Structures are given as C-alpha cells and as structure tokens.
Amino acid sequence: MLAVQQWLHDTHAKQVASAELAQRAGLEERTFLRRFQKTTGMTATEYCQRLRVARAREMAQTSSVPLERIAWDVGYSDPGSFRKVFSRIVGLSPGEYRRRFGARL
C-alpha cells in the first residue's frame, strides 16, 4: 500500500482508476479497495480527492492562477464538482479559501 500511496503523491492523484491502483499493488481490485481502506482509513476515491484538494489549496495560496484552471490542473474537468469536493473537505469554497489564505500577489 505504501508504494501505491507514494505513487499517488508523486502523480498528484490525477485521473486514477481503482483497477490501475490494484494492478500497481498486485492485487485484485476488490481486495485492493478493502486493504486500502483498512490501511488509510479512507476509500481510494476519498484519498485521491484529499490529495487533489491539498494541491489546489497550495496553488490557491501561492499563485494568482484562476480557480477554474487550478481545478483543471489538479484533475477536475468540471469546476462545479471541484468546488463541491473542495468545500466538503476544507469547509470553505475555493474562492473563500483564496480570499482568506491567498498570498497578496
């Protein structure tokens, strides 16, 4: 599991299918998903979402890149989905987060 987690961190968890992760771990997909959740306390989907949002938070804090571009860069093709996931994890919308924590560029 550690190797899969490291790979996810290295690739920023962009466009990852659970079948691909299972293959990387050398396990059947159902076995992988069960073990991943037991190891991390999260589903593979939630883990990937948290990695993407962490990257988006970093980008929102340190750049003036439009939030729609940040959503795309971290792996979301739909800005609305990105806003929903970001808000659920962080507790603020991406715009609110940037206003509160973004660098004054």
Summary of the structure (lengths in Angstrom):
residues: 105
radius of gyration: 14.8
end to end distance: 39.2
largest distance: 47.7
contacts: 288
relative contact order: 0.13
helix: 72%
strand: 0%
